[in-house]
């Protein structure tokens, strides 16, 4: 029985550095603007802006932990975390999603009563804050949009919500400059928050299967089986397991039973063929166990 391991990974150090740099910038932009929001909400007597300030404070905490987990994820494997720390980005993504859910329900809790009892606000001040909010959050979202990974996508969603929210505030403030229709503010806030909630649920539906070690949606298990069984010297395969490390990197393990005992040259050819086939299928890490004819597999359970 022979075992060999194969890795197919491009250099991701530069991507990690870019992601961390963008998260750092986004955190300071968001936290600094949150402080301005609190004072601006009091100045304009706008409950919507104060509610958004609380929401952005939650975003700041989400960004802080995302920054931490993204930095942690680039660390090399250890004796405890033998796959490294990439999976920590999933934990960060879940925490961010939960914070976004909580803050969205908070906004709904604030907006619904205002539909019944609209309040007067300083429209001129709201316009200035809204323009500033769209610019700041738009820059942060644009920078994060260049990154990849579940954690980065969740955090970018935070800023998408903020951009949409401030756009709504800007539109309402412009209308309020000319007509006293304050009920528009809470109605738009409710619609935007519901839209964000739908997107968060979609993100969680993508993350949960990764935690459950389900086969990635992009991977065709039957296609992988057929590809491996098509090699001349492979008789059968079993214990094929496929899962995602962090929603970006796919892991595969499999036992291959050969038809006959292979000499060194034949073994090398088979090893190369399997490696190349799996590289084409975008498998990040594979563990292949080759079993000779009449070998008894020691792993009884799947």
Helices and strands as residue ranges (DSSP letters): E 2-7, H 13-44, H 47-73, H 88-116, H 123-144, H 150-178, H 183-211, H 221-229, E 234-244, E 250-258, H 264-280, E 285-291
